[in-house]
Amino acid sequence: MDLNDLYHRRGVSLMLAARATGQAARDAHRRFAAGYADRIRAAIRTNAAPAA
């Protein structure tokens, strides 16, 4: 998965979190977004493509 995919998935996760009607769904989408952000930071830090 390249950086564009990670940025897109992070954005979608944040959008879904904002639209979620329940707290559990909001939390789950925020965790996904945080995971994608971690992978983005790692890829940038190592200047390499993230592992799929």
C-alpha positions as protocol buffer text, in pm:
chain_id: "A"
residue {
  index: 1
  type: MET
  ca { x: 0 y: 0 z: 0 }
}
residue {
  index: 2
  type: ASP
  ca { x: 149 y: 333 z: -100 }
}
residue {
  index: 3
  type: LEU
  ca { x: 127 y: 666 z: 80 }
}
residue {
  index: 4
  type: ASN
  ca { x: -163 y: 786 z: -133 }
}
residue {
  index: 5
  type: ASP
  ca { x: -366 y: 482 z: -29 }
}
residue {
  index: 6
  type: LEU
  ca { x: -279 y: 536 z: 337 }
}
residue {
  index: 7
  type: TYR
  ca { x: -373 y: 904 z: 326 }
}
residue {
  index: 8
  type: HIS
  ca { x: -700 y: 819 z: 151 }
}
residue {
  index: 9
  type: ARG
  ca { x: -792 y: 546 z: 397 }
}
residue {
  index: 10
  type: ARG
  ca { x: -707 y: 774 z: 690 }
}
residue {
  index: 11
  type: GLY
  ca { x: -934 y: 1043 z: 546 }
}
residue {
  index: 12
  type: VAL
  ca { x: -1219 y: 801 z: 489 }
}
residue {
  index: 13
  type: SER
  ca { x: -1183 y: 667 z: 843 }
}
residue {
  index: 14
  type: LEU
  ca { x: -1198 y: 1018 z: 987 }
}
residue {
  index: 15
  type: MET
  ca { x: -1504 y: 1097 z: 776 }
}
residue {
  index: 16
  type: LEU
  ca { x: -1677 y: 779 z: 891 }
}
residue {
  index: 17
  type: ALA
  ca { x: -1590 y: 858 z: 1252 }
}
residue {
  index: 18
  type: ALA
  ca { x: -1747 y: 1202 z: 1215 }
}
residue {
  index: 19
  type: ARG
  ca { x: -2066 y: 1053 z: 1067 }
}
residue {
  index: 20
  type: ALA
  ca { x: -2097 y: 758 z: 1303 }
}
residue {
  index: 21
  type: THR
  ca { x: -2406 y: 760 z: 1523 }
}
residue {
  index: 22
  type: GLY
  ca { x: -2266 y: 542 z: 1799 }
}
residue {
  index: 23
  type: GLN
  ca { x: -1965 y: 587 z: 2022 }
}
residue {
  index: 24
  type: ALA
  ca { x: -1829 y: 239 z: 1950 }
}
residue {
  index: 25
  type: ALA
  ca { x: -1828 y: 304 z: 1575 }
}
residue {
  index: 26
  type: ARG
  ca { x: -1665 y: 647 z: 1623 }
}
residue {
  index: 27
  type: ASP
  ca { x: -1394 y: 493 z: 1837 }
}
residue {
  index: 28
  type: ALA
  ca { x: -1331 y: 210 z: 1590 }
}
residue {
  index: 29
  type: HIS
  ca { x: -1295 y: 447 z: 1295 }
}
residue {
  index: 30
  type: ARG
  ca { x: -1066 y: 675 z: 1495 }
}
residue {
  index: 31
  type: ARG
  ca { x: -848 y: 374 z: 1582 }
}
residue {
  index: 32
  type: PHE
  ca { x: -826 y: 284 z: 1213 }
}
residue {
  index: 33
  type: ALA
  ca { x: -732 y: 644 z: 1130 }
}
residue {
  index: 34
  type: ALA
  ca { x: -466 y: 642 z: 1403 }
}
residue {
  index: 35
  type: GLY
  ca { x: -324 y: 317 z: 1266 }
}
residue {
  index: 36
  type: TYR
  ca { x: -301 y: 462 z: 917 }
}
residue {
  index: 37
  type: ALA
  ca { x: -135 y: 775 z: 1058 }
}
residue {
  index: 38
  type: ASP
  ca { x: 123 y: 556 z: 1233 }
}
residue {
  index: 39
  type: ARG
  ca { x: 198 y: 378 z: 906 }
}
residue {
  index: 40
  type: ILE
  ca { x: 228 y: 711 z: 724 }
}
residue {
  index: 41
  type: ARG
  ca { x: 472 y: 845 z: 984 }
}
residue {
  index: 42
  type: ALA
  ca { x: 677 y: 525 z: 971 }
}
residue {
  index: 43
  type: ALA
  ca { x: 698 y: 538 z: 592 }
}
residue {
  index: 44
  type: ILE
  ca { x: 803 y: 901 z: 594 }
}
residue {
  index: 45
  type: ARG
  ca { x: 1055 y: 842 z: 872 }
}
residue {
  index: 46
  type: THR
  ca { x: 1223 y: 557 z: 689 }
}
residue {
  index: 47
  type: ASN
  ca { x: 1173 y: 720 z: 348 }
}
residue {
  index: 48
  type: ALA
  ca { x: 1048 y: 388 z: 218 }
}
residue {
  index: 49
  type: ALA
  ca { x: 717 y: 246 z: 104 }
}
residue {
  index: 50
  type: PRO
  ca { x: 512 y: 100 z: 391 }
}
residue {
  index: 51
  type: ALA
  ca { x: 462 y: -274 z: 409 }
}
residue {
  index: 52
  type: ALA
  ca { x: 134 y: -396 z: 262 }
}
